[in-house]
Amino acid sequence: MLHSLPSPVACMDPINSLDDKSESRLYVGNLDLRISEAALIKMFSPYGKIVAEDFLWHTRGPKRGEPRGYAFVQFSTKEEAVLAKEKMHGKLVCGRPLVVRLASEKYFMEGAESSFGAGGETSKSNFVSGSSAQMSKTAKIAAIKNKLKAMEEENQNSKRPKTTDKLSDS
C-alpha cells in the first residue's frame, strides 16, 4: 500500500523559514584579519550548536583572497544566538571589540536616523552614547554633520574681533 507524501514544495514555508533563519543568525563584525574560520567557530561554539557559518572573503581587487572582516554564524535556535550575542558583543579579540548582532537587526536599525535632529541636544547625546556600529550609514552621516555644525557654531561664538595694541604704540 502506497502512502502519499506531501510534495516538498507544500511543506516549505519560505516566509517562516526565512524568519527562523534570520532569528538564529548572527552578524559578527570588526573581526581582526588574523582570525580564521576555525577560530570563529571555536569562539562561538560554547553558546550552542552552530549549523552554518559564512566567512566572507574579498573575491576581486587587490585584496582578493583576504578576509573582509565580518562573518555570519547561524545557531540551531534563536535562544542560542541571543546568548552568543550577549556574551560576545564587545568582547576584545586580537585587540578589537567584536560587533555581534542578530542578522535581522540590521533591517530595524534603518529607523535610527529619525532620532537625529537638526543639531539639538538629542542628536549630540545619541552620537556620543549610541553604538556607532549599530547605526545605519545615513544616521552616521547625519550625526557627523550635526557634530560638525555644532563645532562650527562653537568656533564662531569663541571668535572675537582682535584688538591690537600695536596701533597705539606707534
Disulfide bonds with the S-S distance in Angstrom:
none
